[in-house]
């Protein structure tokens, strides 16, 4: 998992579990800067996916339909609802002049 270390993160002793990967993340985030490190490791993409999956779960964790075709339709309806909400949040830019 790509987990960003805290801003004031210190190196861990190398004998603890996962210390090598975490120390490398701390080193590279300090060397590159947090913003560039997040873009290079794909952390923003992961964060956006986790947020979207949370939204999917808010619509219900189980399918109500028993028939497979109706389950597919139910999932498509949920996806359409999420896409509609996402479209509402995207700003429109218009050229002035």
C-alpha positions in Angstrom: 0.0 0.0 0.0 1.2 3.5 -0.8 0.6 5.4 2.4 2.1 8.9 2.7 4.2 9.5 5.8 3.5 12.4 8.0 5.2 15.7 7.3 7.4 15.4 10.4 8.1 11.6 9.8 11.3 10.2 11.2 13.1 7.1 10.0 12.2 3.8 11.6 14.7 1.3 12.8 15.3 -1.2 10.0 14.5 -4.2 12.1 10.7 -3.4 12.4 8.2 -4.8 9.9 7.7 -2.6 6.8 10.4 -0.2 7.9 12.4 -0.5 4.6 9.4 0.6 2.4 8.4 3.3 4.9 11.9 4.7 5.2 12.2 4.8 1.4 8.9 6.7 1.2 10.1 9.2 3.8 13.4 9.7 2.0 11.8 10.2 -1.4 9.0 12.5 -0.1 11.6 14.7 1.6 13.8 14.7 -1.5 11.1 15.3 -4.1 8.6 17.2 -2.0 5.2 15.8 -0.9 3.2 17.0 -4.0 5.6 15.5 -6.5 6.0 12.3 -4.5 2.2 11.8 -4.4 2.0 12.3 -8.2 4.8 9.9 -8.9 3.5 7.1 -6.7 0.0 7.5 -7.9 -1.3 8.3 -4.4 -3.9 10.8 -5.7 -5.4 8.2 -8.0 -5.7 5.8 -5.1 -7.2 8.4 -2.9 -9.8 9.3 -5.5 -10.7 5.7 -6.1 -11.2 5.1 -2.3 -13.4 8.2 -2.1 -15.5 7.0 -5.0 -15.9 3.5 -3.5 -17.0 5.1 -0.3 -19.7 6.9 -2.3 -20.8 3.6 -3.9 -21.1 2.0 -0.4 -23.3 4.9 0.7 -25.8 3.9 -1.9 -26.1 0.5 -0.2 -23.7 -2.3 0.5 -26.0 -5.1 -0.9 -27.9 -5.6 -4.0 -31.7 -5.9 -3.5 -32.4 -7.8 -6.8 -32.1 -11.6 -6.9 -32.1 -12.1 -10.7 -28.7 -11.5 -12.3 -30.0 -9.2 -15.1 -31.8 -7.1 -12.5 -28.6 -6.9 -10.4 -26.7 -5.7 -13.4 -29.4 -3.0 -14.0 -29.2 -2.0 -10.3 -25.5 -1.5 -10.5 -25.9 0.5 -13.7 -28.4 2.7 -12.0 -26.1 3.3 -9.1 -23.3 4.2 -11.5 -25.5 6.6 -13.3 -26.5 8.3 -10.0 -22.8 8.6 -9.1 -21.9 10.0 -12.5 -24.8 12.5 -12.2 -23.5 13.7 -8.8 -20.0 13.9 -10.2 -21.1 16.0 -13.2 -22.9 18.4 -10.8 -19.6 19.0 -9.0 -17.5 19.8 -12.1 -17.3 23.5 -12.8 -18.0 24.9 -16.2 -15.5 27.3 -17.6 -16.6 29.8 -20.2 -14.4 32.2 -22.2 -15.3 35.8 -21.5 -14.9 38.5 -24.1 
